[in-house]
Amino acid sequence: MSEQDHQRFIGRLSLESGTGEGGSLSDKRIRLLELIDELGSINQAAKSVPLSYKAAWDAIDAMNNMSAQPLVVRVSGGRQGGGTQLTDYGRRLVAMYRALELEYQHALDQLSDCMTDVQRGDVQDFQRLMRRLSLKTSARNQFSGIITGLRDGGVDYEVRLRLDAETEILAVITKTSAESLHLTIGKEVLAFVKSSSVLLSSEPDTHLTARNQLWGEVVEIHQGSVNDEVSLQLPSGRTVTSVVSHESCQSMDIVVGKKICAFFKASSVILAAYD
């Protein structure tokens, strides 16, 4: 099979502009990325799409966490003291999507020849991202990673995943689950962690028993009547979201810009794999 055959899209692309906010890479999400690039503000971009501010951030977090590289980054300074910016990788992804939109009805098997504005190696990354986003789950934190370690514990398996050059997480699953997923070193899998399973700590000297400890900067706080949703940005640009009580959020003095640790048990990580 030739390289071009590997990069061919086989009529499964759905370009939609409806109101649904599912896990797909839809026209609405691409439009959000384009407006962020144009306006430099996720708030203004969300209003223009239109989307709620929270729905826009949720979409960005999902795309960033599932993408090979961040599509959107937060920047300091600017007209209003800060903003959001589309990365070069994000621009290439948008160019890819728009090229697909133009060429889809003509000839999918000639797609790679028509994408002059997109680097050739980005085609497979784009295919992987679409496949990851098509999977719907209730877990707020969704990541893709490569298995770098497997340890047989008799009744369970310890699985180490590399999300990126700076981030690894550990999962513990049953031996039966590991066998059914056909886990091997180097295989790409998806990892899910419910936001209610993620706890927060602001004390760097605190000794925690949780195997997964990810330090990041608070970038979003959505306040509720009882609980608050707190999102941290990791050094790699990925995000982790936790739901904590409003009282705990206040007692820990959690504010945007503060460095805190998100931690969760290895047993709280759910794995999924494609055949």
C-alpha positions as CSV (number, residue, x, y, z in Angstrom):
1,M,0.0,0.0,0.0
2,S,1.4,3.4,-1.0
3,E,1.8,6.4,1.3
4,Q,-1.1,8.1,-0.4
5,D,-3.4,5.2,0.3
6,H,-2.5,5.6,4.1
7,Q,-3.5,9.3,3.9
8,R,-6.8,8.8,2.1
9,F,-10.1,9.7,3.8
10,I,-12.7,7.1,3.0
11,G,-16.0,9.0,3.0
12,R,-16.5,9.2,6.7
13,L,-16.0,12.9,7.2
14,S,-19.1,14.7,8.5
15,L,-19.0,18.5,8.0
16,E,-21.8,19.8,10.2
17,S,-23.0,23.2,11.2
18,G,-25.9,22.2,13.4
19,T,-26.4,23.0,17.1
20,G,-25.1,19.8,18.5
21,E,-22.0,19.9,20.6
22,G,-20.9,16.3,20.5
23,G,-17.4,15.0,20.3
24,S,-16.9,15.5,16.6
25,L,-14.6,18.0,14.9
26,S,-17.5,20.0,13.5
27,D,-17.7,23.1,11.5
28,K,-18.7,25.0,14.6
29,R,-15.5,24.0,16.4
30,I,-13.4,24.9,13.4
31,R,-15.1,28.3,13.2
32,L,-14.3,28.8,16.9
33,L,-10.6,28.2,16.2
34,E,-10.7,30.6,13.2
35,L,-12.3,33.3,15.3
36,I,-9.8,32.9,18.2
37,D,-7.1,33.3,15.6
38,E,-8.8,36.5,14.3
39,L,-9.9,38.1,17.6
40,G,-7.4,36.8,20.1
41,S,-10.2,36.3,22.7
42,I,-12.1,33.2,23.4
43,N,-14.9,35.3,24.9
44,Q,-15.4,37.3,21.7
45,A,-15.0,34.2,19.6
46,A,-17.6,32.3,21.6
47,K,-20.1,35.2,21.2
48,S,-19.5,35.3,17.4
49,V,-19.9,31.5,16.8
50,P,-22.3,31.7,18.9
51,L,-21.4,29.5,21.9
52,S,-21.6,29.9,25.6
53,Y,-18.2,30.8,27.2
54,K,-18.1,27.5,29.1
55,A,-19.1,25.5,26.0
56,A,-16.3,27.2,24.1
57,W,-13.7,26.4,26.8
58,D,-14.9,22.8,27.0
59,A,-14.5,22.4,23.3
60,I,-11.0,23.9,23.4
61,D,-10.0,21.7,26.3
62,A,-11.3,18.5,24.5
63,M,-9.5,19.4,21.3
64,N,-6.2,20.3,23.1
65,N,-6.2,17.2,25.2
66,M,-6.9,14.8,22.3
67,S,-4.6,16.5,19.7
68,A,-1.0,15.6,19.1
69,Q,-0.1,19.2,19.9
70,P,-2.0,22.1,21.5
71,L,-4.3,23.9,19.1
72,V,-4.9,26.9,21.4
73,V,-2.7,28.5,24.1
74,R,-3.3,31.2,26.6
75,V,-1.0,34.2,26.4
76,S,-0.3,37.1,28.9
77,G,-0.3,40.7,27.9
78,G,-2.2,42.0,24.9
79,R,-5.0,44.6,24.6
80,Q,-6.9,43.4,27.7
81,G,-4.1,42.0,29.7
82,G,-4.2,38.5,28.2
83,G,-5.9,36.4,25.7
84,T,-5.9,33.2,23.6
85,Q,-3.9,32.4,20.5
86,L,-4.1,29.7,17.9
87,T,-0.9,27.8,17.5
88,D,0.8,27.1,14.1
89,Y,-0.3,23.5,14.5
90,G,-3.9,24.7,15.1
91,R,-3.7,26.9,11.9
92,R,-2.5,23.9,9.9
93,L,-5.4,21.8,11.3
94,V,-7.9,24.5,10.3
95,A,-6.4,24.6,6.9
96,M,-6.7,20.8,6.7
97,Y,-10.4,20.9,7.6
98,R,-11.2,23.7,5.1
99,A,-9.3,21.9,2.4
100,L,-11.4,18.8,3.1
101,E,-14.6,20.8,3.0
102,L,-13.7,22.0,-0.5
103,E,-12.5,18.8,-1.9
104,Y,-14.8,16.3,-0.2
105,Q,-17.5,16.3,-2.9
106,H,-15.0,16.1,-5.7
107,A,-12.6,13.3,-5.0
108,L,-11.5,12.1,-1.5
109,D,-8.8,9.9,-3.0
110,Q,-7.1,13.0,-4.5
111,L,-7.3,15.0,-1.3
112,S,-3.6,14.9,-0.4
113,D,-2.7,16.4,-3.8
114,C,-4.9,19.4,-3.2
115,M,-3.8,20.4,0.3
116,T,-0.9,22.7,-0.7
117,D,-1.2,24.7,2.6
118,V,-0.9,21.7,4.9
119,Q,2.2,19.8,5.7
120,R,2.0,16.2,4.5
121,G,2.8,14.7,7.9
122,D,-0.3,16.4,9.4
123,V,-2.8,14.2,7.5
124,Q,-2.5,11.2,9.8
125,D,-2.5,13.4,12.9
126,F,-5.8,14.9,11.6
127,Q,-7.3,11.5,11.1
128,R,-6.3,10.4,14.6
129,L,-7.8,13.5,16.1
130,M,-11.1,13.0,14.3
131,R,-11.3,9.4,15.5
132,R,-10.6,10.4,19.1
133,L,-13.2,13.2,19.2
134,S,-15.8,10.8,17.7
135,L,-15.8,8.8,21.0
136,K,-18.4,10.2,23.4
137,T,-17.9,9.7,27.2
138,S,-19.1,11.4,30.4
139,A,-15.6,11.7,31.8
140,R,-14.5,15.3,31.8
141,N,-10.8,14.6,31.5
142,Q,-9.9,12.8,28.3
143,F,-6.4,12.1,27.1
144,S,-4.6,10.1,24.5
145,G,-1.2,8.5,25.2
146,I,1.3,5.9,24.4
147,I,1.9,2.9,26.6
148,T,5.5,3.1,28.0
149,G,5.2,0.5,30.8
150,L,3.2,-2.6,31.7
151,R,3.6,-4.5,35.0
152,D,1.7,-7.7,35.7
153,G,0.5,-7.6,39.3
154,G,-1.2,-11.0,39.2
155,V,-4.8,-9.9,39.5
156,D,-4.3,-6.5,38.0
157,Y,-2.0,-4.6,35.5
158,E,-0.1,-1.4,36.1
159,V,-0.1,0.7,32.9
160,R,2.1,3.7,32.4
161,L,1.1,6.2,29.7
162,R,3.1,9.0,28.2
163,L,0.7,11.8,27.2
164,D,3.6,14.1,26.0
165,A,7.2,14.8,26.6
166,E,6.5,16.3,30.0
167,T,3.5,14.3,31.3
168,E,2.9,10.6,32.3
169,I,0.0,9.1,34.1
170,L,-0.4,5.6,35.7
171,A,-3.5,3.4,35.5
172,V,-4.3,0.2,37.3
173,I,-6.8,-2.1,35.6
174,T,-7.8,-5.7,36.0
175,K,-5.8,-8.4,34.2
176,T,-8.9,-9.4,32.3
177,S,-9.4,-5.8,31.1
178,A,-5.7,-5.6,30.0
179,E,-6.0,-8.8,28.0
180,S,-9.3,-7.7,26.3
181,L,-7.7,-4.4,25.3
182,H,-4.6,-6.2,23.9
183,L,-2.3,-3.8,25.6
184,T,1.3,-3.7,24.4
185,I,4.3,-1.3,24.8
186,G,4.0,1.5,22.2
187,K,0.2,1.1,21.7
188,E,-1.9,4.3,21.7
189,V,-4.8,4.2,24.1
190,L,-7.3,6.7,25.5
191,A,-7.5,7.6,29.2
192,F,-10.5,9.0,31.0
193,V,-10.7,10.4,34.5
194,K,-13.9,11.8,36.0
195,S,-13.5,15.4,37.3
196,S,-15.0,14.2,40.7
197,S,-12.0,11.8,41.0
198,V,-9.5,14.6,40.7
199,L,-8.5,16.3,44.0
200,L,-6.5,19.5,44.4
201,S,-3.7,20.6,46.7
202,S,-1.8,23.9,46.9
203,E,0.9,22.6,49.3
204,P,4.1,21.5,47.5
205,D,5.4,19.7,50.6
206,T,2.3,17.6,51.2
207,H,2.9,13.9,50.9
208,L,0.1,12.3,48.8
209,T,-0.6,8.6,48.3
210,A,-2.2,9.2,44.9
211,R,0.2,8.0,42.1
212,N,-0.8,10.6,39.7
213,Q,0.2,14.2,40.6
214,L,0.1,16.9,38.0
215,W,1.1,20.4,38.8
216,G,-0.4,23.2,36.7
217,E,-1.7,26.8,36.7
218,V,-5.4,27.5,37.3
219,V,-6.8,29.0,34.1
220,E,-10.6,28.7,34.6
221,I,-13.0,28.5,37.5
222,H,-16.7,28.0,36.9
223,Q,-18.6,28.6,40.1
224,G,-21.7,26.8,41.0
225,S,-24.1,27.1,44.0
226,V,-22.5,24.1,45.7
227,N,-19.5,23.0,43.6
228,D,-16.9,24.8,41.5
229,E,-15.2,23.4,38.4
230,V,-11.5,24.2,38.3
231,S,-9.4,23.8,35.2
232,L,-5.6,23.6,35.4
233,Q,-3.2,24.1,32.4
234,L,-0.2,21.8,32.5
235,P,3.2,22.9,31.2
236,S,2.5,20.9,28.0
237,G,-0.7,22.9,27.3
238,R,-3.1,20.1,28.2
239,T,-5.7,20.7,30.9
240,V,-7.0,18.8,33.9
241,T,-10.4,19.6,35.4
242,S,-11.6,19.0,38.9
243,V,-14.9,19.5,40.6
244,V,-14.6,20.6,44.3
245,S,-16.9,22.1,46.8
246,H,-17.3,25.9,46.7
247,E,-16.2,25.9,50.4
248,S,-13.0,24.0,49.6
249,C,-12.2,26.3,46.7
250,Q,-12.5,29.3,49.0
251,S,-10.5,27.8,51.9
252,M,-7.7,26.8,49.5
253,D,-7.8,30.4,48.0
254,I,-7.9,28.9,44.5
255,V,-7.8,31.7,42.0
256,V,-6.8,32.0,38.3
257,G,-3.1,32.1,38.0
258,K,-2.3,30.0,41.1
259,K,-0.1,27.0,40.9
260,I,-1.8,23.9,42.3
261,C,-1.5,20.1,42.1
262,A,-4.2,17.9,40.6
263,F,-4.0,14.4,41.9
264,F,-5.9,11.2,41.4
265,K,-5.6,7.5,42.1
266,A,-4.3,5.1,39.4
267,S,-7.5,3.1,39.9
268,S,-9.5,6.2,38.8
269,V,-8.1,6.1,35.3
270,I,-10.3,4.3,32.7
271,L,-8.6,3.0,29.5
272,A,-10.0,2.5,26.1
273,A,-8.3,1.2,22.9
274,Y,-9.2,1.0,19.2
275,D,-9.0,-2.4,17.5
